[in-house]
């Protein structure tokens, strides 16, 4: 077996092992002020050595994924952070679209969000309440 073949087989075995025993965690992300859904963005679940993501759908729901989009995440304790933005009209000086955050910036970091979850085989749903982004007042 060549070195490249061994590496390829090792990666396949690792990827196959990632899905077994994973927790199929899903839920809804909503705003704390009126319980309306966050309509787009990403929910991230992290440890010091692992990261899983979930795309927020227009109805606010998400399903976690690590190797694949909905394959769950290994059991454990995770810091959670959330991001989301809406495109606003116009472009910046370089011609890039301009986006405005949907969610208060404290939720964009696993430490400052204050949200953790213990993912277990019995924990399947995890709804997340976030505060809206409030633009700074112009002087």
N, C-alpha and C positions, 0 to 999 in steps of 0.2 A: 504494500500500500504506500503510495507516495505521500509526502508531507501535506500537499494540498488536498488529497483525498481524505486523509485523516482529519484535517481541519474541517472539511465540509461535513463529514459524518458526525464529528463532535458538535458542530453547530446544529445539525438536524436533531441530534439527541437532546441537546439543551433546549431547543425550541419546543420539541414534543413534550418535554418534561415541564415546561412552563405552564402549560394549560391544565395539566392534571392536578386536581385538588384545589384549583383556583376558586375564588368566591365570585359568583356572578352578581356583583353589586350594581344596583340601579337606583334611581330616585328622581327627584325633581328639584330644580333650583328656582327659588322665587324671592321676590322682594319683600322685605320685612314690613314696609309701610302699608301695603295693600294686598299682599299675597298674590300679586300678578306674576306670571312666569318670566324668568329671564329668557329671552328669545334666541340668543345665540352666545357662543363662547365655548370655553373649555373648563372642565373640572379636572384637577390633577391631584393624584394621591402619591405622596412621596415618603420614603424613609431615607436614611443616610446613603443607602446603596441601591435604591429601586425607585422607579417612576412609572406610574400607569396613568392613562388619560381617558377622558370621556368627552365626546362632543355634545354640547347642549343643543337639543332640537328646538324648533320654534314653539313647541308647547311647554318648554322648560325641562323636559325629561332627558335623562342621560343613561348610558350603559357603559360600564368600565371595560377597558381593554388594555392589555399590556403588549403582547406580541402581535395579536390581531385586534381588530376594532372592538370586539365584544367578548373577548375570552376571559374577562374577569381579572382578578389580581390575587396573588398568593395571600393566605391568611397572615394577619399581622396588624400592627398599629401604624397608622398613616397620618401624616400631616396633610391637610387638605387646603388647596388654594384654587381660586376661581378667577377667570378673566372673561371679559366680553366687551365688545365695542360695536358701535353703529357707525356706518359711513355717513359723513355729513357732506353737504354740497361743497363743491370747490376742490381745488388741489393746492398743494404747497408750491413753493418757488421752483422745486425740481420736477413738478408735474405728477407727484404722487398723490393718491387719494388721501383725504383727511378723515381720520376716525376720532370719535369721542367715546371715552370709556362709558360703559353702562353701570359698572359696579365700583363701589368705593375702593380706593387703592389699597386699603389695609387687607383686602381679601386676595390680593395678587401675590402674596408670599405665604409660604407654609408656616412661618413663624408668627407673623403679625396677624394672620387670619384668626388665630385662636381656635381653629376647627381641627379636631382629630377624630379618628374612627378606629375602632377595633374591628377589623374585617374577620368574620368567622363563618363557618359553614351554616350557621343559623341566622346570621345577619345578612339579609338579602336586599333590604330597602334602606335608603339613607337620603332623606330630603334635607336640603340646605337653604337656610334663610340668609340673605345678604342685604346690605344697605345699598341704596342707589348712589351713583356718583353725583356729586354736587360740584359744578364748576366753580372755580374761585371767583370771587366778586371782583369786577373790574374797578379800578380806582379812577 
